[in-house]
Amino acid sequence: MKNLKMYEPTDKMITLIKDNYSVLQALGSFGINLGFGDKTVSETCQMNGVDTYTFLAVVNFTINDFTARYEDDERISVPTLLHYLKASHAYYLDFQLPFIRRELEESINPDDQLGYLILKFYDEYAQEIRRHMKFEEKMLFPYVQSLIDGQTGNDYNIETFSKHHEQTDKKLRELKLMIIKYLPTDADHNNKLTATLYDIYNNEEWLRQHAQVEDYIFVPAILRLERQTKQTDVQKNISSMVFKGGADNAEALSDRERDVIVGVVQGMLNKEIADHLNISVNTVITHRRNIARKLQIHSPAGLTIYAIVNGLVDISSVKL
């Protein structure tokens, strides 16, 4: 039965672990080492450079069987999640998979050919898991880091994130059933095999939680980051179009062209500008055409923004 308690930053870290020993496995992935004494969750996270809110989001999400939802939660720290998932991969690929493999080897009777076929099946399963996680490390994680760094231009996006969770889950279930049904052995090997099966069941639960964290916390957080990045790009593009050339183009304008811009910003018609500057209407039209060509700005609103940014007029004197 699940705990259903939602832990808070002020709770003792040791209490959280005593209530849910499975959290021990997550600590290392967050970069939190044992030896935190009676510190609170918040104090422990701060001591280890971990975002407290994101840590509790993952922990509460997993121990309460995913009753909490974080799809629209902007407080989630993507860098903390990325570190967590990278470390989880390292734990699983470098420790968990080889550890269970060694347990299986020791649990199989040397004379049992069927056992070695099951060991081969496990190797195929491990290879599939490794291939899936390495794909994430090669494609997904660098992409997310580029978003964190504010870099764009990568054709990859979170919707192309290829998941194989369901297929690998099926392979693990098949493995358990084959071991239970088809490996009769002596008492010693049976005890070892039972212990190995227990680890495989725990492994299955860990993988399930890992997939759920990716699907329900990580992916929504990246979708938000993508939207923010796209909005920033749009704003940059607009600024680039409005202020194209900036100070360099301001230098390229003649004094008379600047005077014409000021007249436009103040709401004058071409004839009024001509009378004010003692030039012909045709000359005003020519100046406006040259201004549009030099600045690539074709609207009075765009010229108004340009004039304010480049100090041609004071914003207080502009009728908005």
C-alpha positions, 0 to 999 in steps of 0.5 A, spaced: 500 500 500 502 506 497 504 512 503 500 517 500 503 522 504 506 528 500 513 530 503 515 537 504 521 541 504 521 542 512 520 534 513 527 530 515 530 527 510 531 521 514 524 520 516 522 520 508 527 514 507 525 511 513 518 511 511 520 509 503 526 505 503 526 506 495 528 513 496 535 511 497 536 509 490 534 516 487 538 519 492 545 518 488 541 520 482 540 527 485 547 527 487 545 526 494 550 522 499 548 519 505 551 522 512 546 528 512 544 527 519 538 530 522 537 535 516 531 537 513 529 535 505 531 543 504 537 543 508 540 536 505 538 539 497 541 545 498 548 542 501 548 538 495 546 543 490 539 540 488 533 544 487 529 542 493 522 543 489 524 538 483 527 533 488 520 533 492 516 533 485 520 526 483 520 523 490 512 524 491 510 522 484 514 516 485 512 514 492 505 516 491 504 512 485 504 518 480 498 521 484 501 528 483 501 531 476 506 536 474 504 537 467 504 545 467 508 546 473 513 552 471 517 551 478 520 544 476 528 545 474 530 542 468 537 542 469 536 538 476 531 533 472 537 532 467 542 531 472 537 526 475 536 522 469 543 522 466 545 519 473 540 514 473 542 512 466 549 511 469 547 507 475 542 502 471 547 501 465 554 501 469 551 497 476 544 494 475 544 491 469 551 487 470 549 486 477 543 482 475 547 479 470 552 476 475 547 474 480 543 470 474 550 467 472 551 464 479 544 462 480 544 457 474 546 450 475 552 449 470 549 443 467 542 446 466 542 448 458 536 452 459 538 456 464 544 459 459 538 460 454 535 464 459 541 468 460 542 469 453 535 472 453 537 477 459 543 479 455 538 481 449 534 485 454 540 488 457 542 490 450 535 493 448 535 497 454 542 500 453 541 502 446 535 506 448 538 509 454 544 511 449 540 514 444 537 518 449 544 520 451 546 522 444 540 525 442 535 527 447 540 530 453 544 534 448 538 537 445 535 539 452 542 542 454 542 546 448 535 549 450 538 550 457 543 554 454 539 558 450 541 555 444 536 554 438 537 551 431 537 544 432 531 540 428 530 535 434 524 536 439 521 533 444 516 530 440 521 526 436 523 523 443 523 515 441 520 511 447 521 503 448 518 503 455 513 498 453 517 493 449 522 493 454 517 492 460 514 486 456 521 483 455 522 483 463 516 480 464 517 474 459 524 473 463 521 473 470 516 468 467 521 463 464 525 463 470 519 461 475 516 456 470 523 453 467 528 453 472 528 447 477 534 446 480 537 444 487 536 448 494 542 452 493 541 455 486 534 455 488 535 460 494 540 464 489 535 464 484 529 467 488 534 472 491 535 474 483 528 474 482 527 479 487 532 484 484 529 483 478 522 485 480 525 491 484 528 492 477 522 492 474 519 497 479 525 502 478 524 502 470 517 503 471 518 509 475 524 512 471 519 511 465 513 515 468 518 521 471 520 521 463 513 522 461 510 526 466 515 530 469 521 531 464 517 531 457 512 536 459 518 541 462 521 540 456 515 542 452 515 548 456 522 550 455 521 549 447 515 554 448 519 559 451 525 558 447 520 559 441 517 565 444 524 568 445 526 567 438 520 570 435 522 576 440 529 576 437 526 576 430 522 582 431 527 586 434 532 584 428 527 586 423 525 593 427 532 595 429 536 592 423 542 595 423 541 599 430 547 604 431 550 603 424 544 604 420 543 610 424 549 613 422 548 611 415 542 616 415 543 623 413 541 629 418 535 630 414 532 623 414 532 623 421 528 630 421 523 626 417 523 620 422 521 625 427 516 628 423 513 621 422 513 619 429 510 626 431 504 624 426 505 629 421 503 628 414 508 629 408 506 636 406 506 638 414 513 635 414 515 639 408 513 645 410 516 644 417 523 643 414 522 648 408 523 642 403 518 639 397 513 634 398 517 630 393 523 630 397 520 628 403 517 622 399 524 621 397 527 621 404 522 616 406 523 611 401 531 612 403 529 611 410 525 604 408 530 602 404 536 603 409 532 601 415 527 595 412 522 599 416 516 600 413 511 602 418 510 609 422 509 604 429 516 601 427 519 608 426 517 610 432 520 604 436 526 605 432 526 613 434 525 612 441 531 606 441 536 610 438 534 617 441 531 621 436 525 622 440 523 622 447 518 617 449 514 622 453 513 626 447 510 620 443 503 619 443 502 612 443 
